[in-house]
Amino acid sequence: MKTSLPKSEKKTELVYIISQINKSLALEWTIFRLSKEKDLHLSVVLLNPGTSALEHFLFTHDIDNYRLRFRSKWDYPSVCRQLWSLLRKLKADIVHTHLFDASLLGLFTARWAGVKRRILTRHHATFHHEYFPRAVWYDRLINSMATEIVAISKNVQSVLTHQEGVAPEKVFIIEHGFEMEYFSEVIPAKVEKLREIYAIDQQKPIIGVISRYFELKGIHYIIPAFKAILQDYPDACLLMANTKGNYTSVIANLLSELPERSYREITFESHLAELYQCMDVFVHVPINPQTEAFGQTYVEALAAGIPSVFTLSGIAPEFIEHEVNALVVPFQDSNAIENAIRRLLRSEELREQLSRKGRETVEHRFAMPEMMRKLKQLYLG
């Protein structure tokens, strides 16, 4: 007969619910560390149409996980029923949801199943306010079902409290953490392999962009800037990754004005650290201060030591300093982007300074232990 541990020795049962995601380094790093916590037992529920890189990661590291088949809103009733049974079976003490469908279904079902602690990480800022106003109603509903909300930046905190009426005491700022060694301990041979795969080994300089094809990301301001750069650097290449989104036709029209050999589009690349090392300059220019919830590429590019050109959105205003760890340009300004790229290409001294200071800045602020400390404090008090 199985005997129960004394109440004081029982682990807190923590259930992560995550929807519609293939791979996420941030979640992998967080989940792996949480799985090693002595006071917690972590289970992960994936709402996905099929297998994923994240699911493979969970199996590889022997982390308890469950996949509920989820393809569209028509699966909502079935997923809710399965989630209710699973949460009861797992005797969840805390449910923590990530991304829209997981939060809508997970928080509703957790409340239905009697889970007292229902935590939401809010991964978007003003995206729905700007592009899908009707979805703001669902955001407010999701907020109401959560007992606590993790804001990944002050920008997200402001959207929640000032635009969506969430009580300030319900919101906790916990910034993303990063395993810095992932970006600094890169094997050169793997970088060269990527350069061969994407046929950029003979091109210089490489201007990098890692961003989905949405208007809010400002890629349509980068391409004209790059077109001007080509006049003086005819062997340059615009290397773009995560090339999916509803702005594809606009981007395609702009790219049609460039020589075919001058750009590469990469739908997905799992070797992110090596991809950054293929770049000479990185550019990320969202179109306004609030559109980014966080902007992981700000941290990743600096952790990788790549001299960068940024607009200040999401987390960036909190740690990016012009001419200290990056070059900052105004929003929606192709000429400014062009001039900043030219400055970096012309000055090795400036590139080295920004590379060094960028790494120092993010290594100090965004290391994983601080994020994990705040998460554990949220879960266990």
N, C-alpha and C positions, 0 to 999 in steps of 0.2 A: 504494500500500500504506500502510495506517494505521500510523504509528509510535507506540509507547507512550512515555508520559512517564517520565522517570527516577523511580524509586520515591519519592524524597524530595519530588517535585513532584505526586504523585498525590493526589487528594482522597479523603478518607474517605467511603465510600459508606454513607450513613445512610438506613434505611428505617423510616418511621413506619407502623404498622398500627393502624387505628382502626375500631371496630365500632359499628353501629347508632346513628348520630348524624346529625342533620340540619344543625344549625348550632351552632357553638361559637366565640364570640369569642376565648376564651382560646387555643384551638388555632389559630385563624386568625392571631392576633398572633404566636404562637410560630413557626408554620410559615413565615410571611412573613419573619420576621427570620432564621430558619435558612437560608432559601433564598438569602440574600444573603451568607452566610459563605463566605469564600474557600477555607477548608480543608475544607469539607464539600460533598458533593453529596447533596441530599435528594430522595427519592422517597416518595410517600404512597400507601398501599394502603388503600382504603375497603372494608369489609365491610358492604354495605347492600343492601336489596331493590331499590332504584332510585336515581334521581338525588337530589341533596340540595343544600342551600345551600352546604355545605362544598365539595362537588365543583365547583359553579359558581365559588366563590372560587378554587379551585386552577387551573381553566382560565383564569379572568380574569387571574390573575397569572403564567401560564405556568410553573406548578410541575408537574413530572412527577407524574402520578397514574394510578392504576389502580383500577377498581372490580370486585370479585368479588361476584357475586350471592349474597347471604346473607339468608335469611328466618327460618330456625329451625335447631334442632340437627340436623335431617335433612340439612342442607346441609354438615355438618361434613366428611365424607369428600371431597366435591368441592372444597370450599374448601381443605382441606389439600393436596390434589394440585396445585391451581393455585398456591397459595402457594409450595410447594416449587420448582416450575418457575420462578416469578417471582423468588424470592430467588437462585436459581442464576444466572438470566439477569442480574440486577442486580449480581451479585458483592458482595452485602451484607457490609460489615465490621461494622456495628452494626444491630441491629433494636431498635426502641423501640415498645412496645405501649401502647395506651390503651383502657381499658374491658374488661369481663369476657371476652366472646367473642374479641375480638382478642388478648387476653393468653393465653387458653387455647390457641387455635389457632395464634397467631403464635409464641409461645415454643416450643411443641412442634415446629412445622414448621421454625423457625429452627435448633433443635438438630439435627433430622433432616438439614437442609441443610448442617450444618457451620459455622454462624455462631457465632463464638466470643464475641461480646459481645451479650448478650440482656438488654435493659433494660425494666423494667416501671415505669410510673407507677401507683401505687395510688390510685384515686380514691374509694374508700369506706373507712369506718372500721369500726364495729361493726354495720353494717346486716345482714350475714349472721348474725353471732353472735346478734342479737336477734330476727330475723324468719325466717331460713332457715338453721338450724343445719347442715343437711346440706351446704349450699354452702360451709361453712368448709373441708370436705375439699378442694374444688376450689381454694379460695384457697391452701391449703397446697401443693397440687400446683403451682399457678402460681408461687408463691414459690420453690419448689425448682428450677424450670426457668430462672428469671432469674439472671443473673450479678450484676446490680445492681438495686436497687429504689429508685425515687424516692418518698419520703414527702413529701406536700404540706403537712404540718404536724407538730408534735411529737406531736399526738394520734395521727396515723396511724403515726408511728414507734413509739409506745408499743404500739399494737395489734399491729403486726408483730412486735416483739421480745418483748413480755411475754405476749401472748395466742396468738401463732402460732409462736413459737419461731424466728424468723429471726435469724441472727447479726447483731449490731449493726454489724459492719464492712461488711456487705452493703447497709446502708440509708443513703441520702443525702437529707438534708432540702433540698428545693428548693421554695420557696413559689411559688404562682402570681404572675405578673407582669401588670400592667395598663397599657394605653395610656391614660394619664390625660387626654390631650387629648380622647379620645372622649367623656368625661363632662363636661368643662368647656367645650368649644367647641360648644355646642348652639344651633341656629338657632331662635329663639322661634316663628317661623311654623310650623315642623314640630311643635312642642309643641302649639300651638293646633289644628293639624290633627288630632292624636291626640285631643285633648279633644273635638273635634266628632265624630270617628268613634265614640268610646265614649260619647257623649252625657253628658259630665260637665262641659261648659263652663258650666253654670248651677249647679253644686253646689260646696259648700264646707263644711268642709274635706274633702280627699281623704286617706284613710288607705290606704297602699299595702302590698301583700304580694306578693312574687314567690317562689313556692314551690310545688313539686309537692304533690299531695294524698296525702301519706303521714302516718301517725300521728306519726312521729318529728319532723315539722316543726312540730307544735304549733298548727296553724291552728284546731283545735277549742277552743283557749283564747283566740284572738283574737276570734272571732265573738261570744261572749258579752260580751266587753269592749266591742266596737263597739256591740252592742245597747244597752248602758247609756249609751254616749256619745250615741246618738241622742236620748235624752231631753232633752239640753240643746242638741244640734246637729242638729235635724231635717232639715237639708239636707245632712248629711254623706254621703259615699259611701265604701264599702269597695271598693277597686280591687284585684282579685286576678288575677295572671298565672301562667302555667305550670300551668293548672288540669287536670292529669291525674294519675291515681294510684289506688291500690287503696283509698283512704279516701274516695272520692267520695260514697258513700251517706251516710256520717256527716256530711260537710260539707254535703251537700244538705239533710239534716234540720235542721241548725242554721240554714242560710240561709233555710229556709222560715218561720222565725220573724221574719224581717226584712221590711220593706216592699220590694217588688220594685225600686222606683226607688233604693233605698239601697245597692245593690251591683252590681258588674259582674264577670263571669268572662271571662277572656281565655285561650284555649287557648295561643296563641303570638303573640308580638309581636317582630318582628325589630329594631324601632327602640327598643332598650333604653334608651339615654341619654335620649331624648325621653320615654319612659314614666316614668322616674324624675322628670323635671321636672314631670310632672302631679301629683305627690304633695306634700302638705304635711307628712306624717309617714310614716315607714316603720317597719314592725314585722317582726321576724324572731325567733321564739322556739322553737327546737328544745327537745325535752323533757328532754334530759340532756347532760352535758358531752362525751360521746364520740360521740354519734350523727352529728354532722357531721364529715366528713373534713377539709374546709376551710371551706366556707361563703362562696362568692364574693360573695353579696349583702351580707355585712358590709362588704366593701371597696367594692363598687360604690355602695352607698347613700351612704357617706361621701365617695367620690370625686365623686359627683353633688351633694354638699352638702345632702343631705336629713336633717333632724333625725330621729334614730332611737331605737327602743326595742328592746333586745336581751336575750336570755339568752346566757350564755357557753358556746358549744359550738365544737368544731373549732378554727379559728385564733383565734377571738375572745378567749379568755383571754390571748393573747400581745400584744394591742395595744389592746383596748377598755378604757377607764377610765370608770367611772361618774361622771356629771356633768362630765366633761372633754370627751370626744368622742361620747358617747351616754348614754342612760339605760339602766341595767342592772336587770333584774327577776329575781326567783326563777323557777325552772323550774315549769311547770304551774300558773300562778297568774293567772287571769283578772282578779281584783281589782287585782293589782299592774300588769298591763298597762293596764287602764282608767285607773288613777291616773297612770301615767306619760304616757299620751297626753294626759290632761287638763292635766298640768303644761306640756307642750309647747304645747298650744293656747292656754293662758292667758298664756304668757310669751314675748313676741317677743324679749326679751333672751336668754333661755335658748336659743331656737331659733337665733338668730344666732351665739351662742357655740359651740354644738355643731356647727353647719354649718362655721364657720371652722376650728375645731380638728380636726374630722373630716377635712376636706380636707388639712390640714397633715400629719396623722398618716399617711394612706395614701400621699400623694405622696412622702413620705420613704422609706417602707418597701417599697412594692409596685410601684415603677416597673419597667418591662420590662428596662432594661439590667442590673440586678443578677441577675435570673433568668437572662438569657441568658449572663452571665458564668459562673454556676454550671453551666449546662447544657453550655457549651462545654468547661469544665474537666472535666466528667464524660466527655464524648465523647473529648477529645483529650489530657487530662492536663495 
